Amino acid sequence: MRIADFALERYFARWEFAVEYLLCASDVEGYRMADLLSLADPEARVLWDGLRLGYTESSGHPLLRAEIAALYDEVGPDDVLVFAGAEEAIFCLSNVLLGPGDHAVVTWPGYQSLYEVGRAAGAEVTLHELREADRWQLDVERLIAALRPNTRLVVVNAPHNPTGMLPTHGEWARLADALGDRGIHLLADEVYRLLEVDETDRLVAGADLIARGISLGVMSKSFAMAGLRIG
């Protein structure tokens, strides 16, 4: 497998730590360790103070998976897989679901690996372009029209980076119905979830939406802890 150069990451590799002021990042100032630990309750602090930096279960520590599952309504700890950041999760998921003869639809503009890894795995990828003339909104009917008999995966990043697009609840339900009827997986890239200006606009999580729904989360955006490398 040969994956095209990740243009954004190559840009950051060149400039992120070589400039005085960084104005192009999509995450916030990270927590200091002392500030984070000050939030711990006594039970969590005991666990932290006794932490051993050894191997744990490959799917993630049971306590961590339980805490992640608590963010959802239909997800239990056994439904959670912990990765070293969202990038690793995207790579694994794309290689499990997609290969030669498969098709995926991915919102664009978007994080390059969401579509590039599937292409490298041999799948055909259709980019669902968000258009300025449509105020960057997800065109659900146009997306549904792009589905094919061999479509295995649809990827939607919402809240969207970089436009801030967020489908309405009705649009989200319409897409869920169409994918559920066809047995297509939905990958909801939710790394900016919990940052909605109005909490009532927050969508049902992908993992709660349909049986083949998958939620992708990470610590770097909403939680300001990119250095934890948990996705």
C-alpha positions as a printed Julia matrix, in Angstrom:
231×3 Matrix{Float64}:
   0.0    0.0    0.0
   1.25   3.45  -0.95
  -0.65   6.36   0.58
  -0.4    9.81  -0.97
   1.56  12.35   1.06
  -0.57  13.86   3.82
  -0.28  17.5    2.73
  -1.52  19.02   6.0
   0.81  16.97   8.18
   3.78  17.71   5.9
   2.94  21.42   6.26
   2.83  21.14  10.05
   6.04  19.13  10.1
   7.75  22.03   8.38
   6.2   24.95  10.24
   4.39  23.97  13.45
   7.37  24.35  15.75
   9.39  26.76  13.6
   7.25  29.89  13.92
   6.63  32.27  16.8
   2.84  32.44  16.42
   0.72  29.52  15.23
  -2.62  30.75  13.89
  -3.71  27.77  11.78
  -4.28  24.98  14.3
  -7.74  23.5   14.88
  -7.19  22.49  18.49
  -6.97  24.62  21.6
  -4.24  25.31  24.14
  -3.55  22.01  25.87
  -4.1   21.34  29.54
  -1.11  21.43  31.86
  -0.71  18.15  33.72
  -1.15  19.87  37.09
  -4.4   21.51  35.95
  -5.74  18.21  34.68
  -4.9   16.3   37.86
  -6.55  19.0   39.95
  -9.87  17.92  38.41
  -9.51  14.34  39.64
 -11.78  13.05  42.39
 -10.1   11.06  45.2
 -10.75   7.7   43.53
  -9.3    8.81  40.21
  -6.3   10.39  41.91
  -5.5    7.11  43.66
  -5.65   5.31  40.33
  -3.35   7.91  38.77
  -0.83   7.83  41.59
  -0.69   4.04  41.32
  -0.47   3.99  37.53
   2.07   1.58  36.06
   3.42   2.37  32.61
   3.15  -1.18  31.33
   1.03  -3.0   28.78
  -2.73  -3.06  29.07
  -5.43  -4.78  27.02
  -4.97  -4.2   23.28
  -8.5   -2.79  22.96
  -7.86  -0.28  25.75
  -7.95  -0.28  29.54
 -11.36  -1.54  30.78
 -11.89   1.57  32.93
 -11.1    3.85  29.98
 -13.47   1.97  27.68
 -16.21   2.22  30.3
 -15.73   5.99  30.57
 -15.82   6.39  26.78
 -18.95   4.23  26.51
 -20.66   6.51  29.04
 -20.57   9.31  26.43
 -23.09   7.36  24.32
 -26.56   5.89  24.78
 -26.34   2.6   22.88
 -22.66   1.76  23.4
 -21.15  -0.52  26.03
 -17.48  -0.95  26.95
 -17.19  -3.98  24.67
 -18.21  -1.79  21.72
 -15.27   0.58  22.26
 -11.8    0.28  20.71
  -9.06   2.62  21.92
  -6.34   3.7   19.49
  -3.23   5.88  19.63
  -5.14   8.86  18.27
  -7.88   9.07  15.66
  -5.45   8.61  12.76
  -4.73   5.02  13.72
  -8.45   4.34  14.03
  -9.1    5.75  10.54
  -6.34   3.57   9.1
  -7.64   0.38  10.72
 -11.29   1.04   9.89
 -10.6    1.91   6.25
  -8.56  -1.25   5.78
 -11.19  -3.43   7.42
 -14.16  -2.06   5.48
 -12.67  -1.07   2.13
 -10.75  -2.82  -0.62
 -10.77  -3.36  -4.39
 -14.32  -3.33  -5.74
 -15.69  -1.29  -2.82
 -16.98   2.26  -2.87
 -17.1    5.01  -0.23
 -18.55   8.51  -0.05
 -16.65  11.06   2.06
 -17.49  14.69   2.82
 -14.96  17.18   1.44
 -13.07  19.33   2.24
 -11.92  17.1    5.03
  -9.12  15.34   6.82
  -7.1   13.74   4.05
  -6.78  10.27   5.56
 -10.58   9.91   5.68
 -10.53   9.37   1.93
  -6.9    8.72   1.04
  -6.47   5.53   3.08
  -9.53   3.98   1.43
  -8.14   4.85  -1.98
  -4.8    3.3   -1.06
  -6.66   0.15   0.01
  -8.02  -0.11  -3.53
 -11.52   1.31  -3.06
 -13.13   3.98  -5.22
 -13.95   7.1   -3.23
 -16.49   9.76  -4.17
 -15.96  13.12  -2.48
 -19.19  14.79  -1.4
 -18.19  18.42  -1.87
 -19.62  21.0    0.49
 -20.33  24.11  -1.54
 -20.09  27.74  -0.51
 -23.16  28.53  -2.61
 -25.11  26.16  -0.34
 -23.65  27.81   2.77
 -21.47  24.69   3.14
 -24.46  22.59   4.17
 -24.55  18.83   3.73
 -26.72  18.05   0.69
 -28.25  14.83   1.93
 -30.23  14.05  -1.21
 -27.17  14.59  -3.42
 -25.13  12.35  -1.1
 -27.77   9.62  -1.19
 -27.85   9.85  -4.99
 -24.12   9.09  -5.02
 -24.6    5.73  -3.27
 -24.01   2.6   -5.32
 -24.72  -1.11  -4.86
 -21.08  -1.57  -3.8
 -20.99   1.39  -1.38
 -19.75   0.13   1.97
 -18.97   3.31   3.85
 -20.12   6.91   4.16
 -17.97   9.35   6.13
 -19.4   12.59   7.51
 -17.37  15.0    9.64
 -19.77  17.02  11.82
 -19.27  19.49  13.35
 -17.23  20.02  10.24
 -13.65  21.21   9.97
 -13.01  23.74   8.47
 -16.5   25.15   7.69
 -18.36  24.5   10.96
 -21.14  22.76   9.02
 -23.62  20.84  11.16
 -26.55  18.96   9.59
 -30.01  19.49  11.02
 -31.53  16.69  13.07
 -33.9   15.99  10.19
 -31.08  15.73   7.65
 -29.14  13.43   9.96
 -32.16  11.15  10.4
 -32.79  11.1    6.64
 -29.22  10.01   5.96
 -29.41   7.39   8.7
 -32.56   5.9    7.2
 -31.01   5.71   3.73
 -27.83   4.04   4.97
 -29.67   1.7    7.31
 -31.95   0.5    4.51
 -28.91  -0.27   2.35
 -26.73  -1.81   5.07
 -24.01   0.81   4.62
 -21.68   1.78   7.44
 -21.65   5.38   8.64
 -18.42   6.75  10.06
 -19.32   9.88  12.0
 -16.12  11.85  12.48
 -17.06  13.53  15.76
 -13.72  14.93  16.9
 -15.35  18.38  17.35
 -18.45  17.03  19.09
 -19.34  18.86  22.33
 -18.11  22.18  20.86
 -21.49  23.13  19.36
 -22.46  26.74  20.04
 -26.02  25.63  20.84
 -26.18  22.29  22.65
 -29.63  21.61  21.18
 -27.99  21.38  17.73
 -25.82  18.46  18.84
 -26.48  15.45  16.62
 -27.17  11.94  17.79
 -23.79  10.22  17.87
 -23.11   7.99  14.9
 -22.7    4.94  17.14
 -26.17   5.59  18.57
 -27.79   6.45  15.25
 -27.86   3.17  13.31
 -26.69  -0.4   13.84
 -23.74   0.11  11.49
 -22.89   3.54  12.85
 -19.38   4.25  14.11
 -18.27   7.26  16.15
 -14.73   8.56  15.83
 -13.53  10.69  18.74
 -10.23  12.03  19.99
  -8.85  13.94  22.97
  -7.16  16.73  21.0
 -10.09  18.98  20.09
 -13.01  19.13  22.55
 -10.9   17.96  25.49
  -7.68  19.95  24.87
  -5.43  16.96  25.51
  -3.81  16.09  22.19
  -0.72  14.71  23.92
  -2.67  11.82  25.43
  -2.85  10.21  21.95
  -6.2    8.54  22.57
  -8.75   8.08  19.79
